[in-house]
Amino acid sequence: MTPVAIITGASAGIGLELARVFARNGHALVLVARRAERLNALAAEIAAPNRPPPLVLPIDLGRADAVMQIIDALKARALTPQYVVNNAGFGLLGTAVTLDCDEQLAVIDLNIRALTALSLAFVDSIVQTRGGILNVGSVAGFFPGPGMAVYYASKAYVLSFSEGLHHELRPRGVRVTCLCPGPVETEFAARAGAIERGPPGILAVSAARVAEEGYRGLMRGKPVVIPGAANKIVSFLPRLLPKSLILTILAERQRRRTPSPALRT
């Protein structure tokens, strides 16, 4: 059985950069996302001489049978997961009572259900290969999130679940890390329905740097990785400031990111 690293959401942004980092460090890869063309282009880019090319699995992780599809594909090729990187996820900008309920439930399905299922599906093989699990959360997970309530809550789950799983699996030699980036220039904002006014702020960190720090943190067995000094400081604010003030600040930020109806597509 060949050990592999599974990376979800690998077609763009942080997931794409994580695939590049894992490939540079000699890991055999399984790339999972919906967009086959992008995955095939990435697989061709990172393929290394004298190593099997990355396995491309164009699967929608929002489907209830997605994890079983991955399990079946790995068994058919005698591949065993050593690392699982749960990067796939999305959010929606707007108040919970005005956004479509089914779309918000889809956020929960991908950000929580699929991440949990993949984190638990391969524990035995991860233990045997002394590998690890990297769950991509967000600095948002440290805060309540008016204007993106379901997304913020989903990332709070990712952080809490990952820290708990880290403690449970550490005695078995498994590393579990939650990567919590702040703002990153990816397709996330467009998917969420947000507009960004002005240049990136001091919290912004490149996707490449986020991926590199996430990989290093996983290999060192760190439970939580927060790329960027400013983001580390921000993550402590809920311990220092009144929650009412934090809620007001975040609600205003999301209001400023919401396009007018005429700008929606």
C-alpha positions in Angstrom: 0.0 0.0 0.0 1.4 3.4 -1.0 1.0 6.2 1.6 -0.6 9.4 0.2 -1.7 12.8 1.3 -5.3 13.7 0.5 -5.9 17.4 -0.1 -9.5 18.7 -0.5 -10.3 21.9 -2.2 -7.1 21.6 -4.1 -8.2 23.5 -7.3 -7.5 27.0 -6.0 -6.3 29.2 -3.2 -4.8 27.7 -0.1 -5.6 24.1 -1.2 -3.6 24.6 -4.4 -0.7 26.0 -2.4 -0.9 23.2 0.1 -0.7 20.7 -2.8 2.5 22.4 -4.0 4.0 22.4 -0.6 3.3 18.7 0.0 4.6 17.8 -3.5 7.8 19.7 -2.8 8.3 17.7 0.3 8.0 14.4 -1.5 4.5 13.3 -0.7 2.3 11.3 -3.1 -0.9 13.2 -3.5 -4.6 12.7 -4.0 -6.3 15.9 -5.1 -10.0 16.4 -4.5 -12.2 19.1 -5.8 -15.2 19.6 -8.1 -13.2 21.2 -11.0 -11.5 18.4 -12.9 -9.7 20.7 -15.4 -8.0 22.7 -12.6 -7.0 19.6 -10.8 -5.5 18.0 -13.9 -3.5 21.2 -14.6 -2.2 21.2 -11.0 -1.4 17.5 -11.2 0.6 18.1 -14.3 2.4 21.0 -12.7 3.5 19.2 -9.5 4.2 15.8 -11.0 7.8 14.7 -10.2 10.0 12.4 -12.2 10.2 8.8 -11.0 7.1 9.2 -8.8 3.5 8.3 -9.5 1.5 11.4 -10.7 -1.1 12.8 -8.3 -4.4 11.1 -8.3 -7.2 13.4 -9.4 -10.6 12.9 -7.9 -13.2 15.4 -9.2 -15.8 14.9 -6.4 -18.3 17.2 -4.8 -17.7 16.9 -1.1 -21.2 18.3 -0.4 -22.6 15.0 -1.6 -23.5 12.5 1.1 -21.6 9.7 -0.7 -18.4 11.7 -1.3 -16.3 10.1 1.4 -17.3 6.6 0.3 -16.3 7.6 -3.3 -12.8 8.6 -2.0 -12.5 5.4 0.1 -13.4 3.3 -3.0 -11.0 5.1 -5.2 -8.1 4.6 -2.8 -8.8 0.9 -2.3 -9.0 0.3 -6.0 -5.4 1.7 -6.3 -3.9 0.3 -3.2 -3.4 3.7 -1.6 -3.4 4.3 2.1 -3.9 7.8 3.6 -1.0 9.1 5.7 -2.2 12.7 5.7 -5.6 14.2 5.3 -5.9 17.9 4.6 -9.4 19.2 4.9 -9.2 22.5 3.1 -12.5 22.6 1.1 -15.0 25.1 2.5 -17.0 28.2 1.7 -19.0 30.9 3.3 -21.9 33.2 2.5 -22.1 36.9 3.3 -25.4 38.2 4.6 -27.6 37.9 7.6 -28.8 34.4 8.4 -32.4 35.3 8.2 -32.1 36.7 4.6 -29.8 34.1 3.1 -31.2 31.0 1.5 -31.5 28.3 4.1 -30.5 25.5 1.9 -27.3 27.3 0.8 -26.4 27.8 4.5 -27.0 24.2 5.2 -24.6 23.4 2.3 -22.0 25.4 4.2 -22.5 23.2 7.2 -22.4 20.1 5.0 -19.0 21.0 3.5 -17.3 22.9 6.4 -18.4 20.6 9.2 -19.9 17.3 8.0 -17.5 16.5 5.2 -14.5 17.6 7.3 -15.5 15.5 10.2 -16.2 12.4 8.1 -12.8 12.7 6.3 -11.0 13.3 9.6 -12.4 10.1 11.1 -12.5 7.9 8.0 -8.8 7.1 7.8 -7.6 7.2 11.4 -6.4 3.6 11.4 -4.2 4.1 8.4 -3.0 7.4 9.7 -2.0 5.8 13.0 -0.2 3.0 11.1 1.8 5.5 9.0 2.3 7.9 11.8 0.8 10.7 9.8 -1.6 13.5 10.5 -4.7 15.6 9.8 -4.6 19.3 8.8 -7.9 21.0 9.1 -8.2 24.5 7.6 -10.2 26.7 9.9 -10.0 30.5 10.1 -9.3 33.3 12.5 -13.1 33.7 12.2 -13.4 30.6 14.4 -12.4 32.7 17.4 -15.3 35.1 17.0 -19.1 35.3 16.7 -19.9 36.4 13.2 -22.9 38.6 12.5 -23.2 39.0 8.8 -21.6 35.6 8.2 -23.1 33.8 11.2 -23.1 30.2 9.8 -19.6 30.5 8.3 -18.1 31.8 11.6 -19.9 29.1 13.6 -18.6 26.4 11.2 -15.0 27.6 11.7 -15.5 27.6 15.5 -16.5 24.0 15.2 -13.4 23.2 13.1 -11.2 24.8 15.7 -12.8 23.1 18.7 -13.1 19.7 16.9 -9.4 19.8 15.8 -8.1 20.7 19.2 -10.1 17.9 20.8 -9.0 15.4 18.2 -5.4 16.5 18.6 -5.6 15.6 22.3 -7.3 12.3 21.6 -4.9 11.1 18.9 -1.6 12.5 20.2 -1.0 9.4 22.3 -1.4 7.2 19.2 1.3 9.2 17.3 -1.1 11.2 15.1 -0.6 14.9 14.6 -3.8 17.0 14.3 -3.4 20.7 13.4 -6.0 23.4 12.8 -4.7 26.1 10.4 -6.4 29.4 11.1 -5.6 32.0 8.5 -6.9 35.6 8.4 -7.8 37.3 5.1 -6.2 35.6 2.1 -6.4 36.7 -1.5 -8.3 33.7 -3.0 -11.7 33.1 -4.6 -13.3 32.9 -1.2 -14.7 36.4 -1.1 -16.3 36.1 -4.6 -17.9 32.8 -3.6 -19.2 34.4 -0.4 -20.8 37.3 -2.3 -18.4 39.9 -0.9 -16.7 42.9 -2.3 -13.4 44.1 -0.9 -12.8 47.9 -0.9 -9.2 49.1 -1.0 -5.9 47.2 -0.8 -5.4 44.2 1.5 -5.0 45.2 5.1 -2.3 44.3 7.6 -4.1 41.0 8.4 -3.7 39.7 4.8 -1.3 36.8 4.3 -0.5 35.2 1.0 -2.0 31.7 0.3 1.5 30.4 -0.3 2.7 31.6 3.1 -0.4 30.2 4.8 0.2 26.8 3.2 3.9 26.7 4.1 3.2 27.6 7.7 0.4 25.1 7.9 2.6 22.3 6.6 5.4 23.1 9.0 3.0 23.3 11.9 1.5 20.0 11.1 4.9 18.3 10.8 5.9 19.8 14.2 2.6 18.6 15.8 1.3 22.0 16.7 -2.4 22.0 17.6 -3.1 25.5 16.1 -1.3 27.5 13.5 -2.2 31.2 12.9 -0.2 32.7 10.1 0.8 36.4 10.5 1.7 38.3 13.7 -1.4 40.6 13.4 -3.7 37.6 13.1 -2.2 36.1 16.2 -3.0 39.3 18.1 -6.5 39.5 16.7 -7.3 35.9 17.8 -6.7 37.1 21.4 -9.2 40.0 21.2 -12.2 37.9 22.4 -10.4 37.4 25.7 -9.8 41.2 26.1 -12.8 43.0 24.7 -16.5 43.0 25.6 -18.4 40.6 23.3 -20.9 43.4 22.5 -18.1 45.5 21.1 -16.7 42.7 19.0 -20.2 41.9 17.6 -20.7 45.6 16.6 -17.3 45.8 14.9 -17.7 42.6 13.0 -21.3 43.4 11.9 -20.1 46.8 10.5 -17.2 45.1 8.7 -19.5 42.7 7.0 -22.0 45.4 6.1 -19.2 47.3 4.3 -18.3 44.2 2.3 -21.9 43.6 1.2 -22.5 44.8 -2.4 -25.6 46.8 -3.2 -28.4 44.8 -4.9 -27.3 46.3 -8.2 -23.9 44.8 -7.9 -25.0 41.2 -7.2 -24.6 38.7 -10.0 
